[in-house]
Every structure is written in structure tokens, then in C-alpha cells.
Amino acid sequence: MNFQTSKEGDTVTVRMEGRLTFEHHQTFKNTVYPFLEEEGVKQVVIDLGGVTYMDSSSLGMLLLLRERAEAKSIKVALRRPSPSVQTILKVVQFDRLFEIRH
């Protein structure tokens, strides 16, 4: 799993590539959560364009991120899910919880 981050204005983008599974939980937290403490961050965009697979724990990671971000009035959006990831997100109805940008 590869994580790349960028910040533009009040938006942080986290681009991920590979299979997102439980073993990446700590790396995900270490990569994303510090941005929730930065002054001026209003939105975190999780770019799923390079993610080929997500297990149930990775869905939990996104839910925990959303919960923590909302407590700080930060929005979380998901971007460019691959067709297989899009299917997973649709089945678990994440489109009701997250803005999903294609």
C-alpha cells in the first residue's frame, strides 16, 4: 500500500494505491490523522483511484476518520473509486455517509 499526501488551501488529499486492508490501519492513521489537527483544514479527500481492494476493516478506517473529522467540522470526501471499490462502497451504502466524487 502506498500513501501520498498533498495540501492545497484548506483541502488535504490522500492518494492511496494497492490493497487497503487491516495491516495498513496504523499507517493510514499516521498519514491522515495529523492533518485533522492542522489549523485551517476544512476537507480531507481520500483518493481511491489506485485502490484495487478494500476489506471490512478498511471500511471501518474510513468511518472512524469521518467521525473524528466531523468532530472538528472537517468534511471527508472519497474520490475516484475503481469499479470494484465503487461496488463495495455501494453495497455498504457509503454514498449515504460520504460525498463520492467520480
Secondary structure, DSSP 8 states (H G I E B T S, - for coil): -EEEEEEETTEEEEEEEEEE-GGGHHHHHHHHHHHHTSTT--EEEEEEEEEEEE-HHHHHHHHHHHHHHHHTT-EEEEE---HHHHHHHHHTTGGGTSEEE-
